[in-house]
Amino acid sequence: MQVSEDSTNNTASIKNLKGFDASHPPDPKLIDSCVHCGFCLSTCPSYRVIGKEMDSPRGRIYLMDAINEGEIALNTATVEHFDSCLGCLACVSTCPSGVQYDKLISATRHQVERNYPRTLSDQLVRQLIFSLFPNPDILRILLIPLFFYQKTGISQVIRATGLLKKISPRLAAMESILPKITIKTFQDNLPTIIPAQGKKRYRVGVILGCVQRLFFSPVNEATVRVLTANGCEVVIPKSQGCCAALPEHQGQTEQAKALAKQMIDSFADTDVDYVIINAAGCGHTLKEYGHILEDDPEYREKAKNFAAKVKDAQEFLATVGLTAKLSPLKDKPLNLVYQDACHLLHGQKISVQPRQILKQIPGVQIKEPLDAALCCGSAGVYNMLQPEVAEELGKQKVTNLLNTGAELIASPNPGCALQITKHLELQGKKMGVMHPMELLDYSIRGIKLT
C-alpha cells in the first residue's frame, strides 16, 4: 500500500506534538473508567458557570486521553480548560462509576507546570503566590506595609476607584479578600507544648497552617483550647512550615515534596497519637503525603505513617468524643448554617461529623442551604487566578447561605471564610462567619455571642 507524502507528514506532525512527559501522566486505566455518562456536569461548578463541555470533568478527561494518545497538544487551548477546574472534587462524590478524577487532574496539573510555557504575566502572578503564601515568615513581613495600607485608608480609595482591577484583575482579586490586619496578626503566642486539662487522654500535634496562623490565629488558639479541654496534650513543633497544599494543588511538584518532607521531619520525634489540622484544604493534602512522596525511597514509609495520623479537628473530636461541658451560645436558640468546605466534604468525606459536634452545643439548630455541595469559588488560590468564575460562585454560595435564614455561618476553612465574607460585604449583608472550633471554644468557656 502506498502512503502519500501528506499522510506521512501529518503522522510526523502528530508525533511531534508537545504533550505529557513520562513522569506520571494521567493514568490511561483511570481515564478508561469514565463511561462519559455526564452525571458530573450538574455538580461541576466551572461547567455550571462557563457552560462548555471542555470545562467539565468529562471534557477534561477527553482532553487528557487525546494528549496521552498524541492526538492533540498540551497548549494554550487545552491548558485553559485544565486551569478552569477548581479541584473541588464534587465530581468524585457524584460519579456512579467511581472515576478517580482527583488523581487525574492532579497528575495533569503537574504535567502542565513542567511542560507548558506560561505567559510572563501569568508566571509573575504565580511566582508571587507560590513565594508568599507557603512561606508565613515572608508573608508576615509583607503584612507590615499592608497594615499601613489599610490603616491609612488607601485601601478604601483603591477599591472605590477600581484602579487595581483595571491594572490587573488578579491582583485586584487578591486585594479584595485581604482580611483586616491587626497587631495580633504579627504575634505568635502558642507555646510548643500545652498540657491537657484534667486527665490526659491523647497526645496530639497541631498544624498551624500558613494563612491560618497569620489571618486566623484566633481559630488556632480556639482549637488548642478545645483540644486541651477535652483531655489532649498539644504539641506544636516550631519547625513546621506549609503543609504543601497550595503548590501540590497547582502542580508545583518539587516545592510540594520539599514542604511535605519538612512537615514530616518537624513531627518526627514528637511521639504524638494524632496530627490535628483545622483547615480543610490543608487536611486533604496532609492525608495525601503517601501519594506525594511515593517515589521517594527515604520518605515513602514516613509519609504513609504520617498521613495515617492526620485527622481534621472535627473528625477527631467526633471520633473520640467531647468530655468538656458545653454551655449555650445565646439565651435563645441559635440558628446557624454549616458551610461544607469542598476538601472536607468531597476530599475527606467529612460532612456528618461537624454537624454532630455543633449539635451538641445546647440551643444550636443547624439550617441546610440549597446546593450545599457547590464550591464557594475560593478553591485554594482559584479566586485569585480565575476571578471571573470565582465571583459568580461566591455570589451563588452567599445567596444560598443567606436564604437559610440563619444568624451565623460556620466555616471550617480559611479560604472559604475569606470568600464568603467578601461576598457578604458585596451584597451589603452583615452576618458572622466563625470556625466550628471557635464556637466550641466559646461554648466550653461559657462565652455568649453578641
C-alpha atoms as one frame of an Amber mdcrd trajectory, in Angstrom:
protein
   0.000   0.000   0.000   1.410   3.406  -0.995   1.375   6.098   1.695   1.043
   9.669   0.476   3.628  12.298   1.426   0.892  14.419   3.060  -0.163  11.468
   5.220   3.422  10.836   6.261   3.953  14.496   7.152   0.677  14.561   9.089
   1.678  11.484  11.093   5.041  13.045  11.851   3.453  16.293  12.990   1.152
  14.410  15.350   4.109  12.588  16.870   5.872  15.905  17.346   3.008  17.493
  19.259   4.072  18.737  22.680   2.330  16.560  25.250   2.813  14.934  28.635
   6.186  13.625  29.726   6.812  10.089  31.002   6.697  11.017  34.707   3.238
  10.055  35.988   0.972  11.230  33.154  -2.790  10.806  33.726  -3.289   7.043
  34.090  -4.992   5.567  30.973  -6.729   2.974  33.168  -8.308   5.734  35.264
  -9.246   7.603  32.087 -10.889   4.481  30.650 -13.025   4.075  33.778 -15.026
   7.134  32.665 -18.117   5.988  30.736 -18.986   9.585  29.722 -22.414   9.412
  31.365 -22.467  13.124  32.216 -23.555  12.797  35.858 -20.637  15.067  36.768
 -21.874  18.011  34.703 -24.567  19.270  37.064 -22.253  19.191  40.077 -19.231
  20.778  38.380 -19.015  24.471  39.357 -16.874  25.527  36.387 -19.246  23.862
  33.916 -22.254  25.479  35.578 -20.707  28.940  35.217 -18.873  28.617  31.881
 -21.251  26.146  30.225 -18.703  24.457  27.943 -18.188  20.708  27.709 -14.394
  21.037  27.875 -14.749  22.890  31.192 -16.352  19.846  32.790 -14.682  16.742
  34.271 -15.860  14.643  31.325 -14.493  17.158  28.834 -11.146  17.392  30.598
 -10.864  13.598  30.622 -11.396  13.647  26.839  -8.512  16.117  26.595  -6.240
  14.059  28.862  -6.864  10.976  26.769  -6.235  12.807  23.496  -2.970  14.283
  24.788  -1.890  10.867  26.077  -2.566   9.436  22.620  -0.667  12.243  20.874
  -3.776  13.431  19.039  -3.726  16.986  20.422  -1.102  19.152  22.072  -0.619
  20.464  25.583  -1.026  24.095  24.605  -2.965  27.234  25.495  -6.200  25.853
  24.053  -6.087  22.758  26.249  -4.421  24.193  29.361  -7.132  26.837  29.798
  -9.645  24.038  30.377  -7.434  22.349  32.973  -6.886  25.726  34.668 -10.639
  26.336  34.849 -11.040  23.316  37.149 -11.445  24.321  40.809 -10.280  20.934
  42.057 -13.337  20.858  44.342 -13.790  17.103  43.694 -17.598  17.309  43.635
 -17.474  15.100  40.546 -15.661  12.401  42.540 -18.549  12.275  45.013 -21.129
  12.220  42.222 -19.600   9.778  39.723 -21.533   6.456  39.624 -18.538   4.738
  38.000 -16.091   5.750  40.716 -13.795   7.663  38.362 -10.794   8.950  40.332
 -10.820  12.385  38.760  -8.845  13.761  41.703  -5.829  11.664  40.693  -6.292
  12.531  37.025  -6.433  16.312  37.483  -3.553  16.222  39.996  -1.316  14.336
  37.539  -2.346  16.702  34.739  -1.549  19.845  36.711   1.954  18.647  37.492
   2.402  17.881  33.779   1.159  21.345  32.811   3.601  23.121  35.120   6.526
  21.094  33.747   5.665  21.133  30.053   3.636  24.246  29.283   5.363  27.657
  28.999   3.063  30.192  30.631   2.973  33.852  29.652   5.217  36.272  31.508
   2.307  37.916  33.354   0.959  34.502  34.388   4.403  33.448  35.571   4.796
  36.612  37.652   1.423  36.239  39.388   2.009  32.567  40.117   5.527  33.234
  41.350   4.163  35.877  43.699   1.582  33.445  45.061   3.955  30.498  45.449
   6.650  32.653  47.036   4.362  34.297  49.588   1.535  32.050  50.718   3.511
  28.875  51.551   6.051  30.999  53.485   4.378  32.515  56.564   7.621  34.152
  57.746   7.967  36.062  54.462   4.247  36.789  54.349   4.401  38.235  57.875
   6.997  40.786  56.692   4.722  41.816  53.825   1.929  42.401  56.316   3.729
  45.483  57.664   3.104  47.664  54.550  -0.337  46.063  54.156  -1.178  47.050
  57.751  -0.471  50.712  56.943  -2.229  50.310  53.588  -5.416  49.508  55.489
  -4.895  51.892  58.408  -4.268  54.965  56.237  -7.428  54.398  54.218  -5.578
  53.869  50.931  -7.328  50.510  50.565 -10.749  52.208  50.563  -9.643  54.640
  47.860  -8.191  51.844  45.703 -11.376  49.792  45.978 -13.638  52.773  45.333
 -11.806  53.796  42.156 -11.467  50.251  40.809  -7.960  51.224  39.704  -6.302
  47.958  40.648  -8.894  45.932  38.748  -8.106  47.917  35.610  -4.394  47.247
  36.047  -4.716  43.567  36.956  -7.950  41.674  37.749  -5.875  39.012  39.520
  -4.131  41.478  41.839  -7.498  43.095  42.476  -8.897  39.687  43.398  -6.052
  39.159  45.882  -6.619  42.568  47.438 -10.382  42.090  47.650 -10.136  39.093
  50.009  -7.455  40.623  52.234  -8.807  40.402  55.797  -8.376  43.118  58.386
  -4.793  43.145  59.649  -4.313  43.885  63.349  -1.405  43.886  65.791  -2.465
  40.341  66.781  -1.702  39.211  63.232   2.016  39.680  63.897   2.021  37.691
  67.139   2.826  34.013  67.654   1.785  33.223  71.206   1.302  29.460  71.230
   3.976  27.506  73.143   5.481  24.232  71.934   3.691  22.055  74.482   0.333
  22.795  76.120  -0.773  20.351  78.849  -4.157  18.667  78.888  -6.801  19.855
  81.313  -7.732  17.094  83.722  -6.963  13.504  82.799  -4.757  13.191  79.720
  -6.422  11.104  77.020  -4.210  11.768  73.986  -1.018  13.497  72.916  -1.721
  15.315  69.657   0.206  17.542  67.304  -1.393  20.672  65.868  -0.567  22.162
  62.487  -0.899  25.939  62.382  -1.172  26.453  58.617   0.074  29.467  56.659
  -2.886  31.767  56.055  -4.495  30.299  59.168  -1.681  31.225  61.562  -1.472
  34.814  60.281  -5.025  35.857  59.496  -6.953  33.355  61.628  -4.750  32.933
  64.699  -7.843  33.036  66.987  -9.015  29.842  65.271  -5.745  28.095  66.113
  -5.904  29.333  69.696  -9.506  28.152  69.980  -8.570  24.749  68.546  -5.814
  24.303  71.125  -8.144  25.286  73.978 -10.837  22.867  72.772  -8.333  20.017
  72.491  -6.788  20.614  75.919 -10.239  20.988  77.491 -11.069  17.543  76.131
  -8.032  15.810  77.599  -5.414  16.318  74.906  -1.819  17.329  75.464  -0.963
  19.519  72.468   2.415  19.650  70.726   3.208  22.441  68.230   6.660  21.994
  66.631   8.178  25.378  65.804   9.950  23.903  62.771   6.708  23.161  60.943
   6.083  25.106  57.755   3.499  24.925  54.990   1.530  21.690  54.538   2.178
  21.854  50.738  -1.497  22.162  49.789  -1.080  25.214  47.569   1.898  24.006
  45.490   0.519  20.454  45.296  -2.881  21.605  44.025  -1.208  23.831  41.424
   1.307  21.282  40.158   4.457  22.674  41.791   5.998  19.230  42.224   9.359
  19.923  43.840   8.093  22.636  46.181   5.281  20.356  47.347   7.679  17.486
  48.043  10.126  19.702  49.929   7.394  21.155  52.146   5.897  17.718  52.835
   9.307  16.417  53.944   9.791  19.424  56.221   6.414  18.818  57.838   7.122
  15.131  58.393  10.530  15.917  59.898   9.061  18.536  62.238   6.845  15.874
  63.874   9.405  13.044  63.692  10.307  12.902  67.404   7.110  14.238  68.952
   5.540  10.816  69.706   2.023  12.123  69.029  -1.024   9.870  68.685  -2.603
  12.096  66.051  -1.786  15.170  63.985  -4.687  17.648  64.067  -5.492  20.208
  61.381  -8.371  22.707  61.384  -8.217  23.831  57.716  -9.989  21.658  55.137
  -7.620  22.161  52.196  -4.551  21.534  54.338  -6.058  18.370  55.799  -6.763
  16.863  52.403  -3.159  17.373  51.286  -1.680  16.107  54.561  -3.610  12.875
  54.087  -2.122  12.600  50.571   1.532  12.633  51.693   1.875   8.950  50.850
   0.980   9.758  47.243   3.063  12.942  47.048   6.219  11.143  48.224   5.566
   7.714  46.749   8.702   7.930  44.570  10.995   8.927  47.430  12.651   5.817
  48.953  13.707   7.699  52.091  10.328   9.271  52.854   7.836   6.824  51.315
   7.038   4.935  54.514   7.447   8.007  56.710   4.860   9.780  54.569   2.357
   6.925  54.818   2.774   6.709  58.595   2.417  10.463  58.996  -0.699  10.636
  56.791  -2.312   7.841  58.814  -2.141  10.039  61.924  -3.716  13.126  60.337
  -7.218  13.999  61.486  -9.376  17.038  60.884 -10.188  18.636  64.242 -13.918
  17.995  63.846 -13.344  14.445  62.629 -11.102  13.757  65.640 -13.476  15.169
  68.248 -16.465  13.352  66.768 -14.494  10.093  66.969 -13.020  10.390  70.490
 -15.973  12.267  71.968 -16.254  15.510  73.902 -15.658  15.415  77.648 -15.840
  19.150  78.380 -19.153  20.639  79.457 -20.850  22.769  76.784 -22.906  25.892
  77.502 -25.438  27.701  75.270 -24.016  30.378  72.989 -27.134  32.521  73.359
 -30.025  32.899  75.765 -32.293  31.759  72.942 -31.880  29.090  70.233 -29.088
  29.819  67.747 -29.819  29.120  64.096 -26.590  28.565  62.197 -25.715  27.208
  58.784 -22.713  24.944  58.369 -20.827  25.572  55.118 -19.320  22.386  53.696
 -15.759  23.037  52.552 -15.068  21.026  49.388 -11.865  19.386  50.592 -13.667
  18.191  53.703 -16.889  17.090  52.025 -15.549  15.647  48.770 -11.853  15.199
  49.519 -12.024  13.714  53.030 -15.672  12.576  53.085 -16.287  14.537  56.283
 -19.781  16.002  56.496 -21.765  14.368  59.283 -19.107  14.786  61.988 -19.046
  18.619  62.074 -22.820  18.710  62.325 -22.778  16.118  65.125 -20.281  18.212
  67.087 -22.118  21.512  66.600 -25.473  19.977  67.575 -24.010  19.060  70.962
 -23.848  22.763  71.837 -27.089  23.490  73.733 -29.564  25.566  71.727 -27.840
  25.173  68.352 -30.121  24.475  65.409 -28.488  23.785  62.038 -30.026  25.010
  58.800 -29.138  23.351  55.487 -28.542  25.519  52.395 -29.514  24.835  48.812
 -26.633  23.457  46.732 -24.585  22.768  49.878 -22.050  20.737  47.868 -21.336
  23.526  45.366 -17.926  25.216  45.729 -17.820  28.800  47.019 -15.167  29.683
  44.425 -12.219  30.019  46.773 -10.590  26.656  45.972  -7.139  27.476  47.317
  -5.981  30.329  45.083  -8.567  29.806  42.343 -10.334  33.065  43.233  -7.041
  34.859  42.529  -6.172  33.025  39.304  -9.701  32.713  37.857 -11.529  35.671
  39.438 -14.443  35.843  36.978 -15.696  32.308  37.620 -14.943  32.614  41.344
 -17.020  35.801  41.590 -20.132  34.080  40.246 -19.680  31.070  42.529 -19.111
  33.285  45.581 -22.275  35.198  44.822 -24.303  31.988  44.483 -22.876  30.483
  47.666 -23.613  33.526  49.822 -27.122  33.871  48.399 -27.845  30.244  49.297
 -26.417  30.669  52.804 -28.462  33.821  53.409 -31.631  32.168  52.166 -31.497
  29.677  55.062 -32.424  32.484  57.438 -29.554  31.506  59.746 -27.920  34.064
  62.044 -24.382  32.724  61.710 -22.209  30.795  59.247 -19.856  28.081  60.495
 -16.995  27.630  58.020 -14.144  25.119  58.541 -11.663  26.543  56.023  -9.862
  29.917  55.932 -10.142  30.370  52.163 -13.880  29.734  52.266 -14.262  32.162
  55.172 -12.465  34.921  53.242 -14.502  34.310  50.088 -17.825  34.226  51.938
 -17.005  37.322  53.996 -16.121  39.218  50.829 -19.405  38.358  49.124 -21.466
  39.112  52.216 -19.973  42.613  52.114 -20.609  42.917  48.360 -24.260  42.085
  48.973 -24.417  44.537  51.869 -25.226  41.840  54.428 -23.914  41.630  57.985
 -23.609  38.038  59.119 -20.956  36.444  61.288 -18.585  33.806  59.897 -16.889
  31.622  62.530 -14.912  28.396  62.559 -16.664  25.497  64.351 -13.682  25.311
  66.742 -14.339  28.905  67.788 -17.971  28.055  68.536 -16.937  25.041  70.611
 -14.365  27.153  72.433 -16.966  29.810  73.286 -19.340  27.100  74.492 -16.711
  25.452  76.700 -15.651  28.787  78.215 -19.235  29.969  78.671 -18.857  32.994
  76.370 -22.084  34.262  74.818 -22.318  35.526  71.249 -23.458  39.110  70.910
